[in-house]
């Protein structure tokens, strides 16, 4: 995908893209047009329009991905239900889920998802330097404590489809129960799906207020 900004300059010595600095400096600007149109509210089904209205109230915009997926309301409605179940239920803190989402989107180089979830993660208390590490889920024992809303030990490259050593998976059990492991894997899996859709369709990051029409 073609984007403005210099990707090479945004790579730290560790080899990890400094996504936050790149994004905040205006790096996330697609040079290519989105491949599909967006469904305006006036043309949406009643159920889809209700979702639009809810997100406009709570987020201040209707994400461009949502308005693109609304071409198939049945798929869009079940996608939203799954998205909200993963983020809004369970016992893993939302703060940790958002860190995992950002890391997944870094690995997949998805500027669309990084454009929104980096800002969400920053609002929830993560710091810019955390995203610039080669593995933001490592490096501080404080991050590994569940009671502090921290991250699991082990590599943060769970977004990649490959087996993980048994010892790394077993380490999760020291900090998370089986239901919480399901929550984390579901967040990673969902954003692999979202990242691939947004990258393939070249969906532009959503601006504040977009989707009100």
Wavefront OBJ file of the C-alpha trace (Angstrom):
o trace
v 0.000 0.000 0.000
v 1.307 3.436 -0.908
v 1.410 5.978 1.881
v 3.002 9.348 2.310
v 5.795 9.796 4.820
v 9.100 7.991 4.878
v 8.647 4.498 6.276
v 12.391 3.875 6.435
v 12.914 6.914 8.631
v 10.203 5.606 10.914
v 12.110 2.415 11.673
v 14.002 2.392 14.920
v 17.372 0.708 15.438
v 15.591 -2.289 16.897
v 13.852 -2.813 13.544
v 10.422 -1.900 14.904
v 8.490 0.893 13.122
v 7.960 3.952 15.299
v 4.289 3.914 14.383
v 3.135 6.429 16.922
v 5.669 9.079 15.908
v 4.977 8.399 12.231
v 1.230 8.653 12.728
v 1.295 11.777 14.868
v 3.621 13.491 12.393
v 1.052 12.953 9.633
v 2.490 9.813 8.057
v -0.830 8.028 7.657
v -2.143 9.563 4.464
v -3.036 7.167 1.695
v -1.958 8.119 -1.810
v -4.319 5.591 -3.353
v -8.101 5.856 -3.439
v -10.313 3.443 -1.465
v -11.419 0.546 -3.640
v -15.060 0.502 -2.489
v -17.608 3.201 -1.741
v -19.122 3.859 1.675
v -22.794 3.451 2.483
v -24.238 6.806 3.644
v -26.682 6.840 6.508
v -29.562 7.800 4.203
v -29.096 4.546 2.280
v -28.442 2.285 5.274
v -30.920 -0.240 6.622
v -32.584 0.711 9.930
v -30.338 -1.675 11.898
v -27.199 -0.302 10.254
v -28.357 3.308 10.755
v -28.787 2.584 14.469
v -25.179 1.357 14.640
v -24.015 4.468 12.799
v -25.868 6.686 15.273
v -24.456 4.831 18.266
v -20.869 5.211 17.088
v -21.370 8.855 16.190
v -22.530 9.458 19.753
v -19.769 7.470 21.442
v -16.787 8.021 19.104
v -17.596 11.195 17.257
v -17.464 9.487 13.859
v -18.606 6.391 11.990
v -15.485 4.453 10.991
v -14.915 4.214 7.252
v -14.484 0.455 7.551
v -17.965 0.186 9.077
v -19.533 2.226 6.278
v -17.759 0.048 3.714
v -18.823 -3.241 5.301
v -22.407 -1.939 5.433
v -22.777 -2.933 1.768
v -23.665 -6.317 3.297
v -25.737 -5.517 6.403
v -25.880 -9.099 7.649
v -22.078 -9.349 7.662
v -21.684 -5.874 9.118
v -24.142 -6.452 11.972
v -22.515 -9.718 13.052
v -19.060 -8.116 12.746
v -20.109 -5.317 15.111
v -21.612 -7.798 17.574
v -18.344 -9.775 17.615
v -16.240 -6.601 17.876
v -18.234 -5.302 20.830
v -18.277 -8.670 22.601
v -14.482 -8.875 22.412
v -13.843 -5.318 23.594
v -16.696 -4.829 26.058
v -17.031 -8.161 27.868
v -14.777 -10.435 29.876
v -12.184 -9.741 32.578
v -9.109 -8.732 30.548
v -8.817 -4.926 30.880
v -9.688 -2.907 27.783
v -6.338 -1.143 28.227
v -4.477 -4.396 27.618
v -6.727 -5.394 24.718
v -5.962 -2.093 22.999
v -2.208 -2.640 23.406
v -2.573 -6.080 21.800
v -4.652 -4.538 18.986
v -1.975 -1.916 18.293
v 0.770 -4.551 18.255
v -1.209 -6.769 15.877
v -1.781 -3.794 13.571
v 1.919 -2.882 13.702
v 2.906 -6.359 12.570
v 0.365 -6.206 9.735
v 1.336 -2.605 8.830
v -2.281 -1.521 8.899
v -2.328 2.265 9.033
v -6.118 2.326 9.158
v -6.347 0.423 12.454
v -3.281 2.152 13.852
v -4.840 5.506 13.026
v -7.653 4.945 15.527
v -6.342 2.427 18.037
v -3.013 4.133 18.688
v -4.931 7.172 19.891
v -7.294 5.026 21.954
v -4.341 3.251 23.579
v -2.683 6.577 24.394
v -5.904 7.822 25.996
v -6.012 4.650 28.098
v -2.578 5.369 29.531
v -0.006 3.681 27.310
v 2.952 5.786 26.286
v 4.542 6.455 22.917
v 7.822 4.732 23.735
v 5.904 1.536 24.459
v 4.904 1.255 20.803
v 8.427 1.908 19.554
v 9.887 -1.178 21.224
v 10.561 -4.228 19.059
v 8.211 -6.062 21.434
v 6.033 -3.698 23.475
v 4.706 -6.521 25.664
v 8.169 -7.237 27.045
v 10.653 -5.321 29.086
v 8.918 -4.439 32.336
v 7.756 -6.888 35.004
v 5.036 -4.376 35.902
v 3.368 -5.017 32.544
v 2.938 -8.683 33.351
v 0.745 -8.279 36.400
v -2.927 -8.827 35.748
v -3.993 -6.655 38.645
v -2.273 -3.688 37.000
v -3.922 -4.280 33.635
v -0.617 -5.387 32.196
v 0.414 -7.688 29.404
v 1.232 -11.332 29.205
v 4.822 -12.548 29.079
v 6.112 -14.054 25.896
v 6.512 -12.643 22.415
v 4.046 -10.096 21.165
v 4.045 -11.392 17.604
v 0.922 -13.475 18.146
v -0.527 -11.850 15.026
v 1.644 -14.071 12.869
v 0.162 -17.412 11.931
v 2.734 -19.822 13.283
v 3.075 -22.245 16.196
v 4.337 -20.937 19.506
v 6.660 -22.846 21.834
v 4.830 -24.678 24.583
v 6.736 -22.853 27.298
v 5.531 -19.473 26.037
v 1.923 -20.570 26.042
v 2.271 -22.144 29.462
v 3.663 -18.845 30.757
v 0.295 -17.254 29.960
v -1.334 -19.517 32.516
v 0.658 -17.860 35.288
v -1.176 -14.604 34.648
v -4.423 -15.404 32.841
v -7.112 -18.024 33.215
v -8.354 -19.965 30.198
v -11.244 -17.600 29.526
v -8.881 -14.637 29.518
v -6.559 -16.402 27.090
v -9.584 -16.829 24.814
v -10.244 -13.067 25.098
v -6.669 -12.201 24.098
v -6.601 -14.654 21.190
v -9.998 -13.379 20.011
v -8.724 -9.769 19.984
v -5.650 -10.804 18.000
v -7.716 -12.860 15.563
v -10.331 -10.146 15.053
v -7.737 -7.520 14.221
v -5.902 -9.811 11.841
v -9.267 -9.927 10.038
v -9.766 -6.155 10.275
v -6.172 -5.402 9.232
v -6.429 -7.553 6.131
v -9.757 -6.076 5.043
v -8.529 -2.519 5.492
v -5.225 -3.150 3.747
v -6.842 -4.963 0.818
v -9.551 -2.338 0.322
v -7.201 0.611 0.992
v -9.669 2.127 3.425
v -8.662 5.589 4.581
v -8.293 6.381 8.295
v -11.459 8.014 9.597
v -11.434 11.730 10.417
v -13.305 13.258 13.381
v -16.949 13.851 12.507
v -16.951 11.645 9.410
v -20.057 9.566 8.793
v -22.603 12.118 9.948
v -24.113 12.431 6.472
l 1 2 3 4 5 6 7 8 9 10 11 12 13 14 15 16 17 18 19 20 21 22 23 24 25 26 27 28 29 30 31 32 33 34 35 36 37 38 39 40 41 42 43 44 45 46 47 48 49 50 51 52 53 54 55 56 57 58 59 60 61 62 63 64 65 66 67 68 69 70 71 72 73 74 75 76 77 78 79 80 81 82 83 84 85 86 87 88 89 90 91 92 93 94 95 96 97 98 99 100 101 102 103 104 105 106 107 108 109 110 111 112 113 114 115 116 117 118 119 120 121 122 123 124 125 126 127 128 129 130 131 132 133 134 135 136 137 138 139 140 141 142 143 144 145 146 147 148 149 150 151 152 153 154 155 156 157 158 159 160 161 162 163 164 165 166 167 168 169 170 171 172 173 174 175 176 177 178 179 180 181 182 183 184 185 186 187 188 189 190 191 192 193 194 195 196 197 198 199 200 201 202 203 204 205 206 207 208 209 210 211 212 213
